[in-house]
Amino acid sequence: MTETVFHRSKADLLPERPPPPGTAGAVGWVRENLFSSWTNSALTILSLYLLWLVVPGVFGWAFLDAGFAGTDRTACEGAGACWAWVDQRIGQFLYGFYPREQTWRVDLALLLLVPAAAPILFDKLPFGRKALWFSLAYPFLAVLILLGGFGLEEVPTDKFGGFMLNITIGLAGIIVSLPFGILLALGRRSQMPVLRLICIGFIEAFRGIPLVTFMFTAALLLPLFLPSHFNWDLVLRVIVVVTFYAAAYIAEVIRGGLQAIPRGQYEAAQALGLGYWQSMRLVILPQALKISIPGIVNTFIALFKDTTLVIVIGLFDILNIGNQMVANPDWLGLGLETYVFISVFFFVICFSMSRYSMHLERRLDTTRR
Amino acid sequence: MQDQTAAGPIIEIKGVNKWFGDYHALRDINLTVARQERIVICGPSGSGKSTLIRTINRLEEHQEGSIIVDGVELTHDLKNIDAVRREVGMVFQSFNLFPHLTVLQNCTLAPIWVRRLPKAEAEATAMEYLERVRIPEQANKYPGQLSGGQQQRVAIARSLCMRPNVMLFDEPTSALDPEMIKEVLEVMVDLAESGMTMLVVTHEMGFASQVADRVIFMDAGQIVESNTPDEFFNRPQSDRTRLFLSQVISQ
């Protein structure tokens, strides 16, 4: 059989022409985007003026007029920021009270995160799927490196602190809350009433009560109620609470994604003979998760920032360490510098997550390649 | 396939009734389909024709009566349902290709995970069927990049890759632009000529008279008339059929 093809001879077609001058290239872009109308031009000029007002001032405060050396507050005479404390305190900000001669273990755990995360985050890497075995082993390896044992000096979790504590809680929460949230979302849509009810109860309970309340509960009340051999580690309890909390949100985000998948997709999978878990894993979830990426990453970012709430139960994360320093007589009055410094850490991580999610959305877009 | 069943009918539907809530959607359906038989089912919308073929692979559950496909009765037993679904292919009005997978991956997914074929073998089979539906060159594209007619042909190939004994078509050309209907019907005619057992819900009366062994007319959940295309189109027996035909053909 033949397909109908419309044969056009070149002579019938008008020849291609280049676009009119000033509409393509850099000049075209500026014209199109910055000066396309009077209001647009006014906004462009106003924005440039505001940048001119703000940027030199901030830059001067943070770098040009700033003091970088010294052992206490008096070392900084300039009008700008005082960064002299950084050199002295950076260890505490990063590692808390982790033994100084052991901090290489924290660095190592963080360094190993790169090969562990890479095969999950990016495709087309060497070693292919085999590299995922390392990703799977990483959480256990990291716990071993950080806590010690097997010849390594043991470091109890009450020595954990600083940004390392934020990353530990945040990363553990992210790793566990996604699969847990997926199961909750599937459970909430299950045909089995009991399972559905349990999932709804769990989700609504964790969404309906503030995280701080759960932190207090975990820190103060659980030890009273649980028998003493249940005396779980405080950091572990915090991780569990943060994970459950994030999982409840992720479950709802993913439920939204699941509802966006047309019924025909389920039916096509069924008609081909795929079972429930096969259809979910191979057909439904890849599509539902793709739709849910912005919401999932949103939840991850919120989770990571919420790790600073451990301050209320007396853990020394980076923010609490900053608070201690602001109150220290040697460095009194350096609140702005301290919080700017801490903000940079959070911003870099959260902004990276945001950029990565946009990259992922583009990579998974199968409609426009 | 097996000797003891090869001679008997491939589908036996006896006294099937189905309700959606209070709505009586299928009423006392009796239908026996012989191997390699090609049946076209037509009728006004809401007459139960889609529901009927969807009960054959248990996308819809019937409440009364029995449906036996290739010797396996459809009950609540998941093993039986799985067995029937492996043997019965289905093509939908809205294609229902998996948009996150390439054309080739769409075609190899079920053979790999349900039939447990090695990937290379599944791909070879898939390319064979993609050639049969005349779009092997699109194998590495995503469904979203294809026209409706091409997508429907991929959907047919995807079903065929499971090497089914029966193919169900649920209004396969209703969502297509007129110029694409032809390319899909050509593929279906080829398939019919190759000896596939087919149940086709369609309003394409040209297709019915060309390939069907039997045309079934349904209305209000019942089979009103069942006859050869020649008898059905030229000497319809019920007034309801005559009315329907006059409406379809005058279009």
Interface residues (C-beta under 8 A of the other chain):
Chain A: M1 E3 T4 P262 G264 Q265 E267 A268 A269 Q270 A271 L272 G273 L274 G275 Q278 L282 V283 P286 Q287 K290 L364 T366 T367 R369
Chain B: N57 L59 D82 R85 R86 V88 G89 M90 F92 S94 N96 L97 F98 P99 H100 L109 A110 W113 V114 R134 Y142 P143 G144 Q145 R158 S159 M162 E179 E183 E186
